[in-house]
Amino acid sequence: MATYDETLKITTEILQKHVDGDRTIRPNDHIQNDLGLDSLGVMELVADVEDRFAVTIPNEVLSDISTVEDIARALVKLQGAGAPA
């Protein structure tokens, strides 16, 4: 079970493969507005994240995800670990 910080780092590494160039990815970056992923890109990202963390992100959780840190927090919850306060 990965900690929030580990999950955020891995999520950022996965995201780097989906964005153009050497863009710096920050936790508060909006996946579509700041990082430029379209709906297909988001679904590819979700598939990569689910594969890497061996989880399935339910649709109701996906609808609440908009930033990089939202992904990390959701993954931590799905893995049963506690997110930071």
Secondary structure, 3 states (H helix, E strand, C coil): CCCHHHHHHHHHHHHHCCCCCCCCCCCCCECCCCCCCCHHHHHHHHHHHHHHHCCCCCHHHHCCCCEHHHHHHHHHHHHCCCCCC
